[in-house]
Amino acid sequence: MVDKAFPQQPGMHIINTGEKLLPVLETVMKKLDSASHVKPVIFNDAELQYINDSLAPGANAYKEQLNKMMAGKDMKPMLHDSVFVQMDKAAKLFSITVLKTEEVIPYSSVFLQLDCRYWGPEKEKLLREKMKSSFN
C-alpha cells in the first residue's frame, strides 16, 4: 500500500484504491492472515519514524494507528530508496501489484512481500542438507 505520490513504475501493476492507506492495509492483512499458502514479510519506510505532526499534520495519529494495527507483527523499516531497488529487482522475476491510496503523509507506505506460509528457510536448509548426500 503506497501513498498518493507513488509514481508509475515499469513492470508494476498499479491499482488506485481511492481509499486511505490504513483501511486498505487492514483489509489486505486480514486476507493474508487467513491464507494457508502465503504470509507477508512487512516493510515500511524508515523515514516515517522521523516524521511528526510539525512536518506533516496527522503523522503522529497515523503512526499510532499503524503501530496498533501491526502490533505483534514484524515490520522491518527500510530506507525509501532501498525499497524501490528491491521492488525493481522483484519486478524482473515476479508480478508486482501496487495498491495506491489517497494517503498524503510522506513515507507512510507499507510494502508486503509474499512468502510461503507452509515452508520456511529452516525446512529448506534441512532439505538441501539431505539432498547433498544424494548428489555426492
C-alpha positions, 0 to 999 in steps of 0.5 A: 500500500503506497501513498498518493505520490507513488509514481508509475513504475515499469513492470508494476501493476498499479491499482488506485484504491481511492481509499486511505492507506490504513483501511486498505492495509487492514483489509489486505492483512486480514486476507493474508492472515487467513491464507494457508499458502502465503504470509507477508514479510512487512516493510515500511519506510524508515523515514516515517519514524522521523516524521511528526505532526510539525512536518506533516499534520496527522503523522503522529495519529497515523503512526499510532494507528499503524503501530496498533494495527501491526502490533505483534507483527514484524515490520522491518523499516527500510530506507525509501530508496532501498525499497524501490531497488528491491521492488525493481529487482522483484519486478524482473522475476515476479508480478508486482501489484501496487495498491495506491491510496489517497494517503498524503503523509510522506513515507507512510507506505507499507510494502508486503512481500509474499512468502510461503506460509507452509515452508520456511528457510529452516525446512529448506536448509534441512532439505538441501542438507539431505539432498547433498548426500544424494548428489555426492 
